[in-house]
Amino acid sequence: MSVPETYELGATGVLESEEIKDGIRTVRYVADDVHDFAWTASPDFLVYTDEWEHVALRLLLQPAHEAQAQRHFDAAKVALKYYADWVGEYPYTTLTLVDGIGGANGMEYPTLITCGTIYKLPGWLRALEIVTIHELGHQYFYGLLASNEFEEAWLDEGVNSYVETRLIDAEYGPGSVIDFVGLQLTDTGAQRIAYTKSSPSRGALFTKSWEYRLGDYSKASYMKPATVLHTLEGYLGWDTMREFLRTYYDTWRFRHPATPDFQNVAESVSGEDLDWFFDQFVYGTATFDYKIHSLSSRRIDAEVDGDSVSYESRVVIERSGDGVFPQSLRVTFRDGSEEFREWTGEESWTEMVFQSKERIVEAFIDPENQVLLDTNRLNNRKVTLSQTDHSLARTAQLRLTSLIQQLLIVFTGIF
């Protein structure tokens, strides 16, 4: 590549030679095991360098963003660390970060990514970190695994969005996306809100890109698959999910896997038939909302199996939608003790009866927040009116949370 001598240049691969003659800079880059390449040049770039283990980092930054150089490097190092641990080693020795202009940002190419920020981006808003980490993750799913993005976009954008959200939340905590005057938003939460509040029953993950209805591609390629895979993690457990990600990468890198290959690895690692999950949430468009319909207790003063009981409590759970997912119910008694019950979630409703010395004061479906595909979590919990736990205040809090959710939908649409 030949450019004016005053231009700074970056490209896929490793710089092999550079020559300046008659005001022209000529450089040669070489890259092995890549299926694409990109290069960029500008007289305005500020050049910074750093390193992470075996990787030489190079940042080409717009002058207006000079104060954010370290944020770029920190985000890249965080991504390299987590992806190496959760997915597999980054096999290249270089990574170029480019602060592009306008629509050039937020793109991935082998060993080169465009990031993107704004002037004086505040520290409480991690837009720079999200874009940098997400685009670096594409080195794995777009680059090394290289599925067909046009026919199965979710295998690249979606799986990468899942790892990105988990990574960012693990590194930055409850306010991983926004942490401003008490308002905290996680990356996982932002993706889930964007999915559940945007016609969640439309758009299967396994769909060719050109077959989506207007507005469904982004949701079904990014937000929905991230939420689907978080729910699969809640079902299988993180240890199994991490082993699955590493096995998928080790088995299929440089081999262009498709959705059946992804499912086969998940089943092999977990030892479970996952047709019920993939048929509903990958190949299909199933949705569900489980809620506590009612909670009641009555005094009985009886003896059951030799133990005296004072109350019989009943919890009715309802399912709406065509999706089915196993559910866990936690009930809390007035003395603070707890009991858990499992339900297959298959029926449209179920009633669970509890006999105990104390009445139930709270019923909570999915108390560990593992079933993120539930389209409305605000109805997952119910408390008795007689329980002196500031019920009215909690109701107001839930209404405020709902309002914040709506505002965040607007926010995620902007960013």
LUMGU-96153 format. One record per residue (C-alpha): x, y, z. Coordinates in nm, 2 decimals. Layout:
! LUMGU-96153
> xx  yy  zz
> X  Y  Z
...
//
This chain:
! LUMGU-96153
> xx  yy  zz
> 0.00  0.00  0.00
> 0.13  0.34  -0.10
> 0.02  0.66  0.07
> 0.15  1.01  0.12
> 0.44  1.02  0.37
> 0.24  1.22  0.62
> -0.03  0.95  0.65
> -0.04  0.70  0.93
> -0.15  0.36  0.81
> -0.29  0.05  0.97
> -0.39  -0.28  0.82
> -0.47  -0.65  0.88
> -0.17  -0.86  0.97
> 0.19  -0.79  1.05
> 0.40  -0.51  0.91
> 0.67  -0.68  0.70
> 0.84  -0.38  0.53
> 0.82  0.00  0.50
> 0.99  0.24  0.26
> 0.96  0.61  0.21
> 1.07  0.76  -0.12
> 0.99  1.09  -0.29
> 0.72  1.17  -0.02
> 0.54  0.84  -0.06
> 0.53  0.58  0.22
> 0.50  0.22  0.09
> 0.42  -0.06  0.33
> 0.37  -0.43  0.31
> 0.16  -0.63  0.55
> 0.13  -1.01  0.57
> -0.14  -1.21  0.74
> -0.19  -1.59  0.77
> -0.51  -1.78  0.84
> -0.75  -1.49  0.76
> -1.04  -1.47  0.52
> -1.07  -1.10  0.48
> -0.85  -0.79  0.52
> -0.88  -0.41  0.57
> -0.66  -0.11  0.58
> -0.69  0.25  0.67
> -0.48  0.57  0.64
> -0.52  0.93  0.75
> -0.29  1.23  0.82
> -0.48  1.30  1.14
> -0.43  0.97  1.33
> -0.25  0.99  1.66
> -0.06  0.66  1.71
> -0.03  0.48  2.04
> 0.11  0.14  2.12
> 0.08  -0.11  2.40
> 0.09  -0.49  2.45
> -0.10  -0.77  2.61
> 0.09  -1.10  2.65
> 0.18  -1.21  2.30
> -0.03  -0.94  2.12
> 0.11  -0.60  2.00
> -0.16  -0.34  2.03
> -0.17  -0.04  1.80
> -0.43  0.24  1.84
> -0.50  0.50  1.56
> -0.69  0.77  1.73
> -0.87  1.09  1.62
> -0.71  1.40  1.78
> -1.04  1.50  1.94
> -1.04  1.18  2.14
> -0.68  1.19  2.27
> -0.79  1.18  2.63
> -0.95  0.84  2.57
> -0.65  0.65  2.45
> -0.61  0.44  2.77
> -0.98  0.35  2.77
> -0.93  0.19  2.43
> -0.63  -0.01  2.55
> -0.80  -0.11  2.88
> -1.11  -0.24  2.69
> -0.90  -0.44  2.45
> -0.70  -0.60  2.72
> -1.02  -0.69  2.91
> -1.16  -0.85  2.60
> -0.84  -1.04  2.52
> -0.83  -1.18  2.87
> -1.19  -1.30  2.90
> -1.21  -1.44  2.54
> -0.89  -1.63  2.59
> -1.03  -1.78  2.92
> -1.39  -1.85  2.80
> -1.35  -1.92  2.43
> -0.99  -1.98  2.33
> -0.65  -1.82  2.28
> -0.62  -1.52  2.04
> -0.39  -1.68  1.78
> -0.25  -1.36  1.62
> 0.03  -1.14  1.73
> -0.12  -0.80  1.64
> -0.44  -0.61  1.70
> -0.50  -0.27  1.55
> -0.77  -0.04  1.70
> -0.90  0.23  1.48
> -1.10  0.53  1.59
> -1.28  0.59  1.26
> -1.53  0.85  1.14
> -1.91  0.81  1.14
> -2.04  0.49  0.98
> -1.69  0.34  0.96
> -1.70  0.26  1.33
> -1.82  -0.05  1.49
> -1.67  -0.29  1.23
> -1.46  -0.60  1.25
> -1.18  -0.73  1.02
> -0.91  -0.98  1.09
> -0.66  -0.83  1.35
> -0.82  -0.48  1.29
> -1.13  -0.34  1.44
> -1.29  0.01  1.43
> -1.41  0.12  1.77
> -1.59  0.46  1.80
> -1.65  0.72  2.07
> -1.76  1.08  2.11
> -1.59  1.39  2.24
> -1.57  1.39  2.62
> -1.75  1.06  2.66
> -1.83  1.04  3.04
> -1.69  0.75  3.24
> -2.03  0.65  3.36
> -2.13  0.56  3.01
> -1.93  0.27  2.87
> -2.02  0.30  2.50
> -1.66  0.29  2.40
> -1.59  -0.02  2.60
> -1.89  -0.20  2.46
> -1.81  -0.13  2.10
> -1.44  -0.22  2.14
> -1.51  -0.54  2.33
> -1.79  -0.65  2.09
> -1.58  -0.59  1.78
> -1.28  -0.77  1.92
> -1.50  -1.07  2.00
> -1.57  -1.09  1.63
> -1.21  -1.21  1.58
> -1.35  -1.54  1.71
> -1.70  -1.58  1.57
> -1.67  -1.38  1.24
> -1.30  -1.44  1.19
> -1.18  -1.78  1.33
> -1.51  -1.97  1.32
> -1.64  -1.78  1.02
> -2.00  -1.90  1.00
> -2.21  -1.77  0.71
> -2.32  -1.43  0.83
> -2.58  -1.38  0.55
> -2.76  -1.70  0.62
> -2.71  -1.74  1.00
> -2.62  -1.40  1.14
> -2.69  -1.51  1.49
> -2.39  -1.75  1.50
> -2.17  -1.45  1.47
> -2.35  -1.14  1.60
> -2.56  -1.33  1.85
> -2.31  -1.56  2.01
> -2.07  -1.28  2.02
> -2.33  -1.05  2.19
> -2.39  -1.32  2.45
> -2.02  -1.34  2.54
> -1.98  -0.96  2.53
> -2.27  -0.90  2.77
> -2.14  -1.16  3.01
> -1.79  -1.03  2.99
> -1.88  -0.66  3.04
> -2.11  -0.74  3.33
> -1.84  -0.96  3.49
> -1.57  -0.69  3.46
> -1.77  -0.37  3.53
> -2.04  -0.49  3.77
> -2.41  -0.38  3.81
> -2.36  -0.05  3.63
> -2.16  -0.20  3.34
> -2.33  0.01  3.07
> -2.47  0.30  3.27
> -2.38  0.40  3.63
> -2.52  0.75  3.68
> -2.66  0.90  4.00
> -2.81  0.57  4.12
> -2.93  0.45  3.78
> -2.75  0.13  3.69
> -2.79  -0.08  3.38
> -2.61  -0.40  3.29
> -2.53  -0.50  2.93
> -2.73  -0.82  2.97
> -3.03  -0.62  3.10
> -3.01  -0.37  2.81
> -3.00  -0.65  2.56
> -3.30  -0.82  2.72
> -3.51  -0.51  2.74
> -3.44  -0.43  2.37
> -3.56  -0.78  2.28
> -3.86  -0.82  2.51
> -4.00  -0.48  2.42
> -3.97  -0.51  2.04
> -4.22  -0.77  1.92
> -4.04  -1.07  2.08
> -4.25  -1.33  1.90
> -4.13  -1.21  1.56
> -3.81  -1.33  1.39
> -3.65  -1.67  1.45
> -3.27  -1.68  1.50
> -3.23  -1.94  1.22
> -3.34  -1.71  0.94
> -3.16  -1.59  0.63
> -3.08  -1.22  0.67
> -3.28  -1.11  0.37
> -3.60  -1.29  0.49
> -3.65  -1.09  0.81
> -3.93  -0.84  0.83
> -3.83  -0.48  0.86
> -3.68  -0.41  1.20
> -3.64  -0.78  1.30
> -3.29  -0.84  1.17
> -3.11  -0.65  1.45
> -3.33  -0.79  1.73
> -3.30  -1.15  1.61
> -2.92  -1.12  1.53
> -2.80  -0.94  1.85
> -3.04  -0.90  2.14
> -3.25  -1.21  2.11
> -2.97  -1.46  2.07
> -2.78  -1.30  2.36
> -3.10  -1.34  2.58
> -3.15  -1.70  2.45
> -2.80  -1.80  2.54
> -2.81  -1.64  2.88
> -3.13  -1.85  2.94
> -2.95  -2.16  2.82
> -2.67  -2.08  3.06
> -2.92  -2.05  3.34
> -3.04  -2.40  3.25
> -2.71  -2.57  3.20
> -2.49  -2.38  3.45
> -2.19  -2.15  3.37
> -1.93  -2.43  3.40
> -2.11  -2.63  3.13
> -2.16  -2.33  2.92
> -1.80  -2.23  2.94
> -1.69  -2.58  2.84
> -1.93  -2.57  2.55
> -1.79  -2.24  2.42
> -1.43  -2.37  2.44
> -1.52  -2.70  2.28
> -1.71  -2.52  2.00
> -1.41  -2.30  1.93
> -1.16  -2.59  1.95
> -1.37  -2.81  1.72
> -1.49  -2.57  1.46
> -1.24  -2.29  1.41
> -1.14  -2.24  1.05
> -1.43  -2.48  0.95
> -1.74  -2.26  0.91
> -1.99  -2.42  1.14
> -2.37  -2.40  1.10
> -2.65  -2.40  1.35
> -2.67  -2.78  1.37
> -2.30  -2.80  1.45
> -2.35  -2.54  1.73
> -2.64  -2.75  1.88
> -2.44  -3.08  1.85
> -2.16  -2.94  2.05
> -2.40  -2.81  2.31
> -2.56  -3.15  2.34
> -2.23  -3.34  2.35
> -2.09  -3.12  2.63
> -2.40  -3.11  2.84
> -2.50  -3.47  2.78
> -2.86  -3.36  2.71
> -3.10  -3.36  2.42
> -3.16  -2.99  2.36
> -3.42  -3.02  2.07
> -3.69  -2.88  2.30
> -3.48  -2.57  2.35
> -3.35  -2.51  2.00
> -3.68  -2.59  1.84
> -3.86  -2.33  2.04
> -3.60  -2.05  2.07
> -3.36  -2.09  1.77
> -3.56  -2.24  1.49
> -3.89  -2.11  1.63
> -4.03  -1.79  1.77
> -4.18  -1.92  2.10
> -4.22  -1.67  2.38
> -4.35  -1.71  2.74
> -4.45  -1.51  3.04
> -4.48  -1.69  3.38
> -4.65  -1.50  3.66
> -4.77  -1.55  4.01
> -5.15  -1.53  3.97
> -5.24  -1.56  4.34
> -5.11  -1.63  4.68
> -5.33  -1.71  4.97
> -5.31  -1.87  5.32
> -5.57  -2.00  5.56
> -5.54  -2.12  5.92
> -5.62  -2.49  5.96
> -5.46  -2.60  6.30
> -5.41  -2.96  6.20
> -5.17  -3.24  6.22
> -4.99  -3.37  5.91
> -4.76  -3.68  5.93
> -4.72  -3.63  6.30
> -4.64  -3.26  6.28
> -4.87  -2.98  6.38
> -4.94  -2.73  6.11
> -5.12  -2.40  6.14
> -5.15  -2.28  5.78
> -5.23  -2.40  5.44
> -5.10  -2.18  5.17
> -5.17  -2.19  4.80
> -4.97  -2.04  4.51
> -5.12  -2.03  4.16
> -4.87  -1.98  3.87
> -4.99  -1.90  3.52
> -4.81  -1.94  3.18
> -4.90  -1.73  2.88
> -4.75  -1.76  2.54
> -4.66  -2.06  2.33
> -4.31  -2.12  2.49
> -4.24  -2.37  2.77
> -3.95  -2.35  3.01
> -3.89  -2.52  3.35
> -3.95  -2.29  3.64
> -3.83  -2.27  4.00
> -4.06  -2.13  4.27
> -3.93  -1.99  4.60
> -4.17  -1.93  4.88
> -4.08  -1.74  5.20
> -4.26  -1.80  5.52
> -4.33  -1.54  5.79
> -4.05  -1.66  6.01
> -3.80  -1.61  5.72
> -3.76  -1.98  5.63
> -3.78  -2.07  5.26
> -3.89  -2.36  5.05
> -3.82  -2.43  4.68
> -4.04  -2.62  4.43
> -3.97  -2.71  4.07
> -4.23  -2.71  3.79
> -4.19  -2.83  3.43
> -4.38  -2.52  3.32
> -4.57  -2.72  3.06
> -4.93  -2.66  3.17
> -5.11  -2.32  3.13
> -5.13  -2.30  3.51
> -5.05  -2.50  3.82
> -5.14  -2.47  4.19
> -4.89  -2.56  4.46
> -5.01  -2.63  4.82
> -4.80  -2.58  5.13
> -4.88  -2.68  5.48
> -4.67  -2.53  5.75
> -4.65  -2.37  6.09
> -4.62  -2.02  5.93
> -4.81  -1.87  5.64
> -4.64  -1.77  5.32
> -4.56  -1.41  5.28
> -4.38  -1.41  4.94
> -4.39  -1.63  4.63
> -4.12  -1.57  4.37
> -4.07  -1.74  4.03
> -3.71  -1.77  3.90
> -3.57  -1.58  4.20
> -3.21  -1.62  4.07
> -3.30  -1.44  3.75
> -3.19  -1.72  3.52
> -3.48  -1.74  3.28
> -3.42  -1.41  3.09
> -3.65  -1.51  2.81
> -3.95  -1.45  3.04
> -4.10  -1.14  2.86
> -4.23  -0.98  3.18
> -4.04  -1.03  3.51
> -4.24  -0.77  3.70
> -4.52  -1.03  3.76
> -4.28  -1.30  3.89
> -4.32  -1.20  4.25
> -4.62  -1.15  4.48
> -4.63  -1.07  4.86
> -4.93  -1.09  5.09
> -5.10  -0.76  5.17
> -5.08  -0.83  5.54
> -4.71  -0.87  5.53
> -4.55  -0.55  5.69
> -4.28  -0.52  5.42
> -4.38  -0.18  5.27
> -4.59  -0.34  5.00
> -4.72  -0.01  4.87
> -4.37  0.12  4.84
> -4.26  -0.19  4.66
> -4.55  -0.16  4.42
> -4.45  0.20  4.34
> -4.09  0.08  4.30
> -4.20  -0.18  4.04
> -4.40  0.09  3.86
> -4.09  0.31  3.85
> -3.88  0.02  3.73
> -4.13  -0.03  3.45
> -4.11  0.34  3.35
> -3.73  0.32  3.35
> -3.75  0.01  3.13
> -3.95  0.22  2.88
> -3.69  0.50  2.89
> -3.41  0.25  2.84
> -3.58  0.12  2.53
> -3.55  0.47  2.39
> -3.19  0.49  2.50
> -3.09  0.16  2.34
> -3.25  0.27  2.02
> -3.03  0.58  2.02
> -2.71  0.40  2.10
//
